[in-house]
Amino acid sequence: MHTRKILASMKIALRALRVNKMRSALTMLGIIIGVAAVIAMVAVGSGAQERIREQIASIGSNLIVVLSGSITSSGIRTGTGNAQTLTEDDARAIMRECDAAAYAAPAVRGGAQIVFGNNNWGTQILGTTPDYLSVRDLQVEQGQPFTTSDVEAASKVALLGKTVIDNLFNGENPVGQIIRIKTVPFTVIATLVPKGQSPTGQDQDDVVLMPIGTAKKKVIGTSQANYAAVGSIYVQAREGRTDDVQDQMKALLRQRHHLQANEDDDFTIRNMEEVFKAQETSARVMSILLAAIASVSLIVGGIGIMNIMLVSVSERTKEIGLRQAVGAKTRDILSQFLVEAVTLSIVGGAIGIALGITASMLISYFAQWSTVVSPGSIVVAFLFSALVGVFFGFYPARKAAYMDPIEALHYE
């Protein structure tokens, strides 16, 4: 019996909405725009977070970078990286004595012009050891990486990133080709799987890797007295031991560099994941703010529903009085107008979902911005639109339900 009454109320409510199609459509417009805006804005924010997560993954897992620090001479302190305070032996000592370190790779950097045939390209040269590929999660696409023997022999071999390949080879297979770096011939022994941009916007594929000794002797150049020095050491911590490896490295390097208790570190340890995860947090906050701003339009749409329903109650006062006179109870009138309000919200929410998904796809296509439409945001937006209908429809429905039947019948 109770179910029959609810179904009857729904039929009456839907009939009333069909009679005033234009007004119903305009009433739903606020909900449609609100739901679409929420879904689209959450998709934009989620896309930004996903992009940053991909970039964080591209730098390598559990990555820690040890940079040459500053030294004090005659009261003058040089900045980070301006003094070559790290050595290849430091990297070997980290691998030997820090059990929380999985890999440690020393590195030197420099810029150089590369020539192949009639093409040339200015890029970054990175001299390092084979462990660097493991630290940075770099994969070889074609060919074979250089080995420890190549490092010891200072072999003139190179691994090329995709950006370098695109600018030099015009579609040719680079593996086995001879390139010139600062007039020195190098054999390309491998190409690297593309990494894309880093979280700081740097092109990680615009690089040439080579053995560290080769880079020092043939490309970057270094004095004999400072031959063992390196600019940085890339370290991969064992899973869950990032804090341990930082503490172990700090104690080890201070001991190796003979620093007294009152002396500052002459090196800098940076946990790259912590640095970049701060950006991810910022993107998450942006996503929440965008969703909150878009939700305001849902509330505005709800107020629109309440206003229209109040007008509808006024227009149908005689109808309400007549229904009460023939035996309709308070809850029957209440459910009728409440169903009308909820129906407007649900239909508007469904249209808004379709519009929001479409808007997300258009943003991704035209703005070249990654968007991620999550099922969670769709469910939340839909439920929120239904709650808006209940919340803002309750007052007009209650007003209709508690009308005095005699006054309602005499209403002009």
C-alpha positions as CSV (number, residue, x, y, z in Angstrom):
1,M,0.0,0.0,0.0
2,H,2.8,2.4,1.0
3,T,4.7,1.6,-2.2
4,R,1.6,2.3,-4.3
5,K,1.3,5.7,-2.8
6,I,4.9,6.6,-3.5
7,L,4.5,5.5,-7.1
8,A,1.3,7.5,-7.4
9,S,3.1,10.5,-6.0
10,M,5.9,10.1,-8.5
11,K,3.5,9.9,-11.4
12,I,1.7,13.1,-10.3
13,A,5.1,14.8,-9.8
14,L,6.4,13.8,-13.3
15,R,3.1,14.9,-14.9
16,A,3.4,18.3,-13.3
17,L,7.0,18.6,-14.6
18,R,6.0,17.6,-18.1
19,V,3.3,20.3,-18.1
20,N,5.9,23.0,-17.5
21,K,8.7,21.7,-19.6
22,M,10.5,25.0,-20.2
23,R,10.4,25.9,-16.5
24,S,11.6,22.5,-15.5
25,A,14.5,22.7,-18.0
26,L,15.5,26.1,-16.8
27,T,15.3,24.9,-13.2
28,M,17.6,22.0,-13.9
29,L,20.1,24.2,-15.7
30,G,21.8,25.2,-12.4
31,I,22.2,21.6,-11.4
32,I,23.4,20.6,-14.8
33,I,26.1,23.3,-14.9
34,G,27.0,22.6,-11.2
35,V,27.5,18.8,-11.7
36,A,29.3,19.3,-15.0
37,A,31.6,21.9,-13.4
38,V,32.4,19.7,-10.5
39,I,33.3,16.7,-12.7
40,A,35.4,18.7,-15.1
41,M,37.3,20.6,-12.4
42,V,38.0,17.4,-10.4
43,A,39.2,15.8,-13.7
44,V,41.6,18.7,-14.3
45,G,42.9,18.5,-10.8
46,S,43.3,14.7,-10.9
47,G,45.0,15.0,-14.2
48,A,47.6,17.4,-12.7
49,Q,48.2,15.0,-9.8
50,E,48.6,12.0,-12.2
51,R,51.0,14.0,-14.3
52,I,53.1,14.9,-11.3
53,R,53.1,11.3,-10.1
54,E,54.3,10.1,-13.5
55,Q,57.1,12.7,-13.4
56,I,58.1,11.7,-9.8
57,A,58.3,8.1,-11.0
58,S,60.4,9.1,-14.0
59,I,63.2,10.5,-11.7
60,G,63.8,7.1,-10.2
61,S,62.5,5.3,-7.1
62,N,63.9,6.3,-3.6
63,L,66.3,8.8,-5.3
64,I,68.6,10.8,-3.2
65,V,71.2,13.2,-4.6
66,V,74.3,14.2,-2.8
67,L,75.7,17.5,-4.1
68,S,79.1,19.1,-3.6
69,G,78.6,21.7,-1.0
70,S,80.3,24.9,0.0
71,I,83.7,25.6,1.6
72,T,84.9,28.6,3.5
73,S,88.1,30.3,2.5
74,S,89.3,33.6,4.0
75,G,85.8,34.2,5.4
76,I,84.2,33.7,2.0
77,R,81.6,30.8,1.6
78,T,81.1,29.4,-1.9
79,G,77.6,28.3,-2.8
80,T,76.3,24.7,-3.2
81,G,78.0,22.9,-6.0
82,N,80.7,25.6,-6.5
83,A,83.3,23.6,-4.7
84,Q,84.2,20.0,-5.8
85,T,84.0,18.4,-2.4
86,L,82.8,15.0,-3.5
87,T,84.9,12.2,-5.1
88,E,84.4,8.9,-6.9
89,D,85.9,7.3,-3.8
90,D,83.0,8.8,-1.7
91,A,80.5,7.0,-4.0
92,R,82.4,3.7,-3.6
93,A,82.5,4.2,0.2
94,I,78.7,4.8,0.3
95,M,78.1,1.5,-1.6
96,R,80.6,-0.3,0.7
97,E,79.6,1.0,4.1
98,C,76.0,2.2,3.9
99,D,73.8,-0.9,4.0
100,A,70.7,1.2,3.3
101,A,72.0,2.2,-0.1
102,A,71.1,-0.1,-3.0
103,Y,73.2,1.8,-5.6
104,A,75.5,4.8,-5.7
105,A,76.7,6.5,-9.0
106,P,79.1,9.5,-9.1
107,A,78.4,11.9,-11.9
108,V,80.0,14.9,-13.7
109,R,78.0,17.2,-16.0
110,G,78.8,19.6,-18.8
111,G,77.5,21.0,-22.0
112,A,78.8,20.2,-25.5
113,Q,78.0,20.4,-29.1
114,I,77.4,17.1,-30.9
115,V,77.8,16.6,-34.6
116,F,76.5,13.8,-36.9
117,G,76.8,14.3,-40.6
118,N,75.4,17.8,-41.4
119,N,73.4,18.0,-38.2
120,N,74.5,19.3,-34.8
121,W,72.9,19.7,-31.4
122,G,73.9,21.3,-28.1
123,T,73.1,19.0,-25.2
124,Q,74.0,17.9,-21.7
125,I,76.9,15.5,-21.2
126,L,76.7,13.2,-18.1
127,G,79.7,11.2,-17.2
128,T,78.8,8.4,-14.8
129,T,79.0,4.7,-14.0
130,P,76.7,1.8,-15.1
131,D,74.9,2.0,-11.7
132,Y,73.4,5.4,-12.8
133,L,70.9,3.5,-15.0
134,S,69.7,1.5,-12.0
135,V,69.5,4.6,-9.7
136,R,67.4,6.5,-12.3
137,D,65.4,3.5,-13.5
138,L,66.7,4.2,-17.0
139,Q,66.0,1.5,-19.6
140,V,67.9,0.8,-22.8
141,E,65.7,0.8,-25.9
142,Q,68.3,-0.4,-28.4
143,G,71.8,-1.6,-28.0
144,Q,73.8,-2.3,-24.8
145,P,74.8,0.0,-22.0
146,F,78.4,0.7,-21.2
147,T,80.1,-1.5,-18.6
148,T,82.5,-1.2,-15.7
149,S,85.3,-2.2,-18.1
150,D,84.3,0.8,-20.3
151,V,84.6,3.1,-17.3
152,E,88.0,1.7,-16.3
153,A,89.3,2.0,-19.9
154,A,87.6,5.4,-20.5
155,S,86.1,4.0,-23.7
156,K,84.7,6.5,-26.2
157,V,81.1,5.2,-26.1
158,A,77.8,7.0,-25.6
159,L,74.1,6.4,-24.8
160,L,71.7,8.9,-26.3
161,G,68.4,10.2,-25.1
162,K,65.4,10.6,-27.5
163,T,65.7,14.4,-27.9
164,V,69.3,14.1,-29.1
165,I,68.4,11.3,-31.5
166,D,65.5,13.3,-33.0
167,N,67.7,16.3,-33.6
168,L,70.7,14.4,-35.1
169,F,69.6,11.3,-37.0
170,N,66.5,12.2,-39.0
171,G,65.0,8.7,-38.5
172,E,68.2,6.7,-38.9
173,N,69.1,4.0,-36.4
174,P,71.8,5.7,-34.2
175,V,73.2,2.5,-32.7
176,G,76.7,1.8,-34.2
177,Q,77.0,5.3,-35.7
178,I,80.0,7.6,-35.0
179,I,79.2,11.0,-33.6
180,R,81.7,13.8,-32.7
181,I,81.6,15.5,-29.3
182,K,84.0,18.4,-29.2
183,T,85.8,17.0,-32.2
184,V,86.3,13.6,-30.4
185,P,84.7,10.6,-32.1
186,F,82.3,8.5,-30.0
187,T,80.5,5.3,-30.9
188,V,76.7,5.2,-30.1
189,I,76.2,1.9,-28.3
190,A,72.6,2.3,-27.1
191,T,69.5,4.5,-27.0
192,L,67.5,5.2,-23.9
193,V,63.7,4.7,-23.4
194,P,62.1,8.2,-23.2
195,K,61.6,9.7,-19.7
196,G,59.8,12.9,-20.6
197,Q,59.9,16.1,-18.5
198,S,61.0,16.1,-14.9
199,P,58.7,17.7,-12.2
200,T,60.9,20.8,-12.6
201,G,60.2,21.0,-16.4
202,Q,63.6,19.7,-17.5
203,D,63.8,17.5,-20.6
204,Q,65.3,14.3,-19.2
205,D,65.8,12.9,-22.8
206,D,68.1,15.7,-23.8
207,V,71.2,14.0,-22.5
208,V,74.2,11.9,-23.6
209,L,75.6,9.3,-21.1
210,M,79.2,8.1,-21.2
211,P,81.7,6.6,-18.8
212,I,82.8,9.1,-16.1
213,G,86.5,8.9,-17.0
214,T,85.8,9.5,-20.7
215,A,83.8,12.6,-19.8
216,K,86.5,14.0,-17.6
217,K,89.4,13.3,-20.1
218,K,87.8,13.9,-23.4
219,V,84.8,16.2,-23.0
220,I,84.3,18.2,-19.8
221,G,88.0,18.4,-18.8
222,T,89.4,18.5,-15.3
223,S,92.8,19.3,-13.7
224,Q,95.0,16.3,-12.7
225,A,94.9,17.5,-9.1
226,N,91.1,17.5,-9.1
227,Y,90.7,14.5,-11.3
228,A,88.8,12.3,-8.8
229,A,86.3,15.0,-7.9
230,V,82.6,14.8,-9.0
231,G,79.8,17.2,-8.9
232,S,77.2,14.9,-7.5
233,I,76.5,11.3,-6.3
234,Y,73.1,9.7,-7.2
235,V,72.0,7.2,-4.6
236,Q,69.0,4.8,-4.6
237,A,67.9,3.8,-1.1
238,R,66.6,0.4,-0.3
239,E,62.8,0.2,0.0
240,G,61.6,1.9,3.2
241,R,65.1,3.0,4.2
242,T,65.4,6.5,2.8
243,D,65.9,8.2,6.2
244,D,68.4,5.5,7.2
245,V,70.6,6.1,4.1
246,Q,70.5,9.8,4.6
247,D,71.8,9.5,8.2
248,Q,74.4,6.9,7.2
249,M,75.7,9.0,4.3
250,K,75.9,12.2,6.4
251,A,78.0,10.4,9.1
252,L,80.2,8.7,6.5
253,L,80.9,11.8,4.4
254,R,81.6,14.0,7.5
255,Q,84.1,11.4,8.6
256,R,85.7,11.0,5.2
257,H,86.0,14.8,4.8
258,H,87.5,15.2,8.3
259,L,84.9,17.7,9.4
260,Q,84.9,18.7,13.1
261,A,81.7,18.8,15.2
262,N,81.5,22.6,14.9
263,E,82.0,22.6,11.1
264,D,79.2,22.7,8.6
265,D,78.7,20.0,6.0
266,D,80.6,20.5,2.8
267,F,77.9,18.6,0.9
268,T,74.1,18.7,0.5
269,I,71.8,15.7,0.7
270,R,68.5,16.1,-1.2
271,N,65.7,13.6,-1.1
272,M,64.2,14.3,-4.5
273,E,60.9,12.5,-3.8
274,E,60.2,14.8,-0.9
275,V,60.9,17.8,-3.0
276,F,58.6,16.7,-5.8
277,K,55.9,15.4,-3.6
278,A,55.4,18.9,-2.3
279,Q,54.3,19.7,-5.8
280,E,51.9,16.8,-5.7
281,T,50.4,18.2,-2.5
282,S,50.0,21.6,-4.2
283,A,48.2,19.9,-7.1
284,R,45.9,18.1,-4.7
285,V,45.0,21.3,-2.9
286,M,44.3,22.9,-6.3
287,S,42.0,20.0,-7.1
288,I,40.1,20.5,-3.9
289,L,39.8,24.2,-4.4
290,L,38.5,23.8,-8.0
291,A,35.9,21.3,-6.8
292,A,34.9,23.6,-3.9
293,I,34.4,26.5,-6.3
294,A,32.5,24.4,-8.7
295,S,30.2,23.1,-5.9
296,V,29.0,26.7,-5.3
297,S,27.1,26.4,-8.6
298,L,25.4,23.3,-7.3
299,I,24.2,25.3,-4.3
300,V,23.0,28.1,-6.6
301,G,21.2,25.5,-8.6
302,G,19.5,24.2,-5.5
303,I,18.3,27.6,-4.6
304,G,16.9,27.9,-8.1
305,I,15.0,24.7,-7.5
306,M,13.6,26.0,-4.2
307,N,12.5,29.2,-5.8
308,I,10.7,27.5,-8.7
309,M,9.1,25.0,-6.3
310,L,7.8,27.8,-4.1
311,V,6.3,29.4,-7.3
312,S,4.8,26.0,-8.2
313,V,3.2,25.7,-4.7
314,S,1.6,29.1,-5.1
315,E,0.3,28.4,-8.6
316,R,-1.2,25.0,-7.5
317,T,-2.7,26.1,-4.2
318,K,-6.2,25.2,-5.3
319,E,-5.1,21.8,-6.5
320,I,-3.5,21.2,-3.1
321,G,-6.7,22.2,-1.3
322,L,-8.8,20.0,-3.6
323,R,-6.5,17.0,-3.0
324,Q,-6.7,17.6,0.8
325,A,-10.5,17.8,0.6
326,V,-10.8,14.4,-1.1
327,G,-8.6,12.7,1.5
328,A,-5.0,13.3,0.6
329,K,-2.9,13.3,3.7
330,T,0.0,15.6,4.7
331,R,2.6,13.0,3.8
332,D,1.1,12.5,0.4
333,I,1.3,16.2,-0.5
334,L,4.8,16.3,1.0
335,S,6.1,13.4,-1.0
336,Q,4.6,14.7,-4.2
337,F,6.4,18.0,-4.1
338,L,9.6,16.4,-2.7
339,V,9.6,13.9,-5.6
340,E,9.3,16.8,-8.0
341,A,12.3,18.5,-6.5
342,V,14.4,15.4,-6.3
343,T,13.5,14.4,-9.9
344,L,14.7,17.8,-11.2
345,S,18.0,17.3,-9.4
346,I,18.5,13.7,-10.5
347,V,17.7,14.3,-14.1
348,G,19.8,17.5,-14.0
349,G,22.6,15.5,-12.4
350,A,22.5,12.8,-15.1
351,I,22.7,15.4,-17.8
352,G,25.4,17.2,-15.9
353,I,27.5,14.0,-15.7
354,A,27.4,13.5,-19.4
355,L,28.2,17.2,-20.0
356,G,31.1,17.1,-17.4
357,I,32.7,14.0,-19.0
358,T,32.4,15.7,-22.5
359,A,33.9,18.9,-21.1
360,S,36.8,17.0,-19.6
361,M,37.5,15.3,-23.0
362,L,37.4,18.7,-24.8
363,I,39.7,20.3,-22.3
364,S,42.2,17.4,-22.7
365,Y,41.9,17.7,-26.5
366,F,42.0,21.4,-27.1
367,A,44.1,22.6,-24.1
368,Q,46.5,19.6,-24.3
369,W,46.0,19.2,-20.5
370,S,45.8,15.7,-19.0
371,T,42.4,15.1,-17.4
372,V,41.3,12.1,-15.3
373,V,37.6,11.5,-14.8
374,S,37.3,9.2,-11.7
375,P,34.2,7.1,-11.0
376,G,34.3,8.5,-7.5
377,S,33.8,12.1,-8.6
378,I,30.8,11.0,-10.8
379,V,29.2,9.2,-7.9
380,V,29.8,12.1,-5.5
381,A,28.5,14.7,-7.9
382,F,25.3,12.6,-8.6
383,L,24.6,12.0,-4.9
384,F,25.3,15.6,-4.1
385,S,22.8,16.7,-6.8
386,A,20.1,14.3,-5.3
387,L,20.8,15.7,-1.8
388,V,20.5,19.2,-3.1
389,G,17.0,18.3,-4.4
390,V,16.0,16.9,-1.0
391,F,17.5,19.8,0.9
392,F,16.1,22.6,-1.1
393,G,12.9,20.9,-2.1
394,F,11.9,20.1,1.5
395,Y,10.8,23.6,2.5
396,P,8.4,24.2,-0.5
397,A,7.1,20.6,-0.1
398,R,6.5,21.2,3.6
399,K,4.8,24.5,2.9
400,A,2.4,22.7,0.5
401,A,1.7,19.8,2.8
402,Y,0.7,22.0,5.8
403,M,-1.6,24.4,4.0
404,D,-5.0,24.9,5.5
405,P,-7.5,23.1,3.1
406,I,-10.2,25.8,3.4
407,E,-7.8,28.7,2.7
408,A,-6.2,26.7,-0.2
409,L,-9.7,26.2,-1.8
410,H,-10.5,29.9,-1.6
411,Y,-7.0,31.0,-2.8
412,E,-7.1,33.4,-5.8
